[in-house]
């Protein structure tokens, strides 16, 4: 079963990892930041060792993105989302045995100031 983990964020200034740049994460005590990092390293390392991490990629500065709306023809506008400060910061494609495992891995990406979205894939060859 393949899933995409989408990492939404609103960091100022822009940078990776996104959590290092959010005021919510920066406000945490150092030990809590370390605990979150340790959790991510443990879960991600385990998933990577099992071959569950298929691919991942951080995305560039959202100020450089363009969104195309089709209104008789493709019309480019500043992106990534109209009327929103949130943007897609990166993604990972995972291949796991169950929804529960996908949720376990996705939860390890969650940090203050970020929103993590887990979505099954639908493309032929990538479907669950």
C-alpha positions as CSV (number, residue, x, y, z in Angstrom):
1,X,0.0,0.0,0.0
2,X,1.5,3.2,-1.1
3,X,0.9,6.6,0.6
4,X,2.2,10.1,0.2
5,X,3.1,12.0,3.3
6,X,2.6,15.7,2.6
7,X,4.4,18.2,4.9
8,X,2.5,21.6,5.0
9,X,4.1,24.4,6.9
10,X,4.3,28.2,7.3
11,X,7.8,28.8,8.4
12,X,9.4,32.3,8.4
13,X,12.0,32.4,7.2
14,X,11.8,29.6,4.7
15,X,14.1,26.6,5.4
16,X,14.4,22.9,5.9
17,X,13.7,21.1,8.1
18,X,10.5,23.2,8.4
19,X,10.1,22.7,12.1
20,X,13.4,24.4,12.9
21,X,11.9,27.6,11.4
22,X,8.5,27.7,13.1
23,X,7.9,29.9,16.2
24,X,5.9,27.0,17.7
25,X,8.8,24.6,17.5
26,X,11.4,27.2,18.6
27,X,9.3,27.9,21.7
28,X,9.6,24.3,22.9
29,X,12.2,23.5,25.6
30,X,15.4,22.0,24.1
31,X,14.7,18.6,25.6
32,X,11.3,18.4,23.9
33,X,12.8,19.4,20.6
34,X,15.4,16.7,21.1
35,X,12.7,14.1,21.9
36,X,10.8,15.0,18.7
37,X,13.9,14.7,16.7
38,X,14.8,11.4,18.3
39,X,11.3,10.1,17.6
40,X,11.6,11.1,13.9
41,X,15.1,9.6,13.6
42,X,13.9,6.3,15.2
43,X,10.7,5.9,13.1
44,X,12.2,7.2,9.8
45,X,15.3,5.1,10.3
46,X,13.3,2.0,10.9
47,X,11.0,2.6,7.9
48,X,14.1,3.3,5.7
49,X,15.8,0.1,6.8
50,X,12.6,-1.9,6.0
51,X,12.4,-0.4,2.5
52,X,9.2,1.5,3.3
53,X,10.6,4.9,2.3
54,X,10.3,4.9,-1.5
55,X,11.2,8.5,-2.2
56,X,11.2,11.9,-0.5
57,X,11.9,15.4,-1.5
58,X,12.0,18.8,0.1
59,X,10.4,21.5,-2.1
60,X,11.9,24.9,-2.9
61,X,10.9,28.3,-1.6
62,X,7.1,28.7,-2.1
63,X,7.8,32.3,-3.3
64,X,9.2,30.7,-6.4
65,X,6.1,28.6,-7.2
66,X,3.4,29.3,-9.8
67,X,-0.1,28.0,-9.8
68,X,-2.0,27.5,-13.0
69,X,-5.8,28.1,-13.1
70,X,-7.5,27.0,-16.2
71,X,-10.0,29.7,-17.3
72,X,-10.3,28.9,-21.0
73,X,-6.5,28.8,-21.0
74,X,-3.9,28.2,-18.3
75,X,-3.4,31.4,-16.3
76,X,-0.4,31.5,-14.0
77,X,-0.6,33.2,-10.6
78,X,1.6,33.5,-7.6
79,X,1.4,30.4,-5.5
80,X,1.3,28.1,-3.9
81,X,-2.2,28.8,-2.6
82,X,-4.4,31.8,-3.0
83,X,-5.4,33.6,0.2
84,X,-3.2,31.3,2.4
85,X,0.2,31.5,4.0
86,X,0.5,27.7,4.2
87,X,2.4,25.8,1.6
88,X,3.6,22.3,0.7
89,X,7.1,22.0,2.1
90,X,8.0,18.5,0.9
91,X,6.7,15.0,0.5
92,X,7.6,11.3,1.0
93,X,6.3,8.3,-0.9
94,X,6.1,5.3,1.4
95,X,5.2,1.6,0.7
96,X,3.8,-0.1,3.8
97,X,1.8,-3.1,4.8
98,X,-1.1,-1.3,6.5
99,X,-2.8,2.0,7.1
100,X,-1.8,1.8,10.7
101,X,1.9,1.6,9.7
102,X,1.5,4.6,7.4
103,X,-0.1,6.6,10.2
104,X,2.7,5.6,12.6
105,X,5.3,6.9,10.1
106,X,3.4,10.1,9.2
107,X,2.9,10.9,12.9
108,X,6.7,11.0,13.4
109,X,6.8,13.9,10.9
110,X,4.5,16.0,13.0
111,X,6.0,18.9,14.8
112,X,4.6,22.2,16.2
113,X,3.8,24.6,13.4
114,X,3.6,21.9,10.7
115,X,0.6,20.0,9.4
116,X,1.2,16.5,8.1
117,X,-1.2,15.0,5.5
118,X,-1.3,11.3,4.7
119,X,-3.0,10.3,1.5
120,X,-3.1,6.9,-0.3
121,X,-1.9,7.0,-3.9
122,X,-4.3,6.3,-6.8
123,X,-2.1,6.2,-10.0
124,X,-1.8,2.9,-11.7
125,X,1.2,1.1,-10.3
126,X,1.1,3.3,-7.2
127,X,-2.4,2.3,-5.9
128,X,-2.9,0.7,-2.6
